[in-house]
Amino acid sequence: MISHFDFLASIYDRFIGQSDPARLQKILDLPTPGMLLDAGGGTARVSAQLKNFVSHLVICDSSRKMLGQAKSKGGLSPIQSHVEQLPFADNKFQRIMVVDSFHHFSDHLRAVIELLRVLESGGKLVIEEPDIARIPVKLVALAEKLLLMQSRFFSPDRIRDMFLTAGGNVSIEYDGNYTAWIIIEK
Ligand SMILES: C[S@@+](CC[C@H](N)C(=O)[O-])C[C@H]1O[C@@H](n2cnc3c(N)ncnc32)[C@H](O)[C@@H]1O
């Protein structure tokens, strides 16, 4: 089945624009000698800028075309997979990032369990999400509904509760604008 992201892949980076990953880098405690998983990483728009701060960068995404764009950036391993069923051993990654993707996952509780499973004990997982309490983000959510994207936004507190239930230590940071970081330590 062709996804919205297969359709958008070739223009995605230009459409969304560059990101400044400085805050994310700080929250993820990079550099680290370990492996970083970018789950729902798409074109590696964000994580390609972090690849020199880790020993190895793996991008997992359900869209083959988004991963094709990621691969063209070089220096990373693209893996086509749903985050709800990750093809990795337990405790494989020292760091995991999920940027602007959590609301696109189809089975959130399953995704939470899988992300925690592949995170090393002592590792760190950061979910960067638009804060659905903010009006512009509500408008984006409405637009995605009209485009039949099947996204489902949760508040940062609700995401924190999902990870607390699954067994992580969780804190939240806000940028005071539209972005929240849910920070999970295993
Ligand atoms: C809005 S894009 C964000 C991409 C990237 N993280 C960024 O910030 O540029 C959402 C990505 O999540 C991927 N995605 C959606 N559902 C997924 C799932 N269940 N498992 C893995 N990837 C998924 C999509 O294919 C898409 O590439």
The ligand as a Gaussian input file, in Angstrom:
#p B3LYP/6-31G(d) Opt

LIG

0 1
 C        6.317000      13.203000       9.979000
 S        7.454000      11.960000       9.445000
 C        8.832000      12.330000      10.472000
 C       10.125000      11.823000       9.894000
 C       11.384000      12.261000      10.672000
 N       11.377000      11.764000      12.028000
 C       11.520000      13.757000      10.654000
 O       11.299000      14.398000      11.701000
 O       11.836000      14.304000       9.596000
 C        6.768000      10.491000      10.167000
 C        7.473000       9.216000       9.748000
 O        6.961000       8.121000      10.517000
 C        6.908000       6.976000       9.666000
 N        5.968000       6.017000      10.251000
 C        4.632000       6.148000      10.387000
 N        4.133000       5.066000      11.013000
 C        5.172000       4.249000      11.283000
 C        5.298000       2.990000      11.943000
 N        4.237000       2.377000      12.441000
 N        6.527000       2.442000      12.043000
 C        7.624000       3.080000      11.536000
 N        7.556000       4.276000      10.907000
 C        6.352000       4.859000      10.796000
 C        6.464000       7.546000       8.333000
 O        6.740000       6.684000       7.251000
 C        7.259000       8.841000       8.280000
 O        8.503000       8.670000       7.646000

